[in-house]
Amino acid sequence: MEEVKEFYSVEEKKLARYAKALSHPVRVYICDILSKQACCYSGDLAEEVPIARSTLSQHLKELKNSGLVQGEINPPKIKYCLNKENWAEAQELFKEFFK
């Protein structure tokens, strides 16, 4: 079987993953909220963001899948925080991209 050469760099793939996660205003707003505090519980986010809880859950799932946000389950609550390492990486990748 012939080896296929990878066309996109690791950095390009990461940048695209972060860009996709931030491609909706609600997700940008969630990240803005989380960037201003250590962590936030899902119930508190539901009060801050004027959307249905199920919709909020889907947006948080996208952010978690991208690695920008991490969640910790403490029944019955879920605590969400920015993943500081990936957040810093995303900032650097976007800075380099727009340079």
ABEGO torsion letter per residue (X at the ends): XBBBBBABBAAAAAAAAAAAAAABAAAAAAAAAAAABABBBAAAAAAABBBBAAAAAAAAAAAAAAGABBBBBBOABBBBBBBAAAAAAAAAAAAAAAX
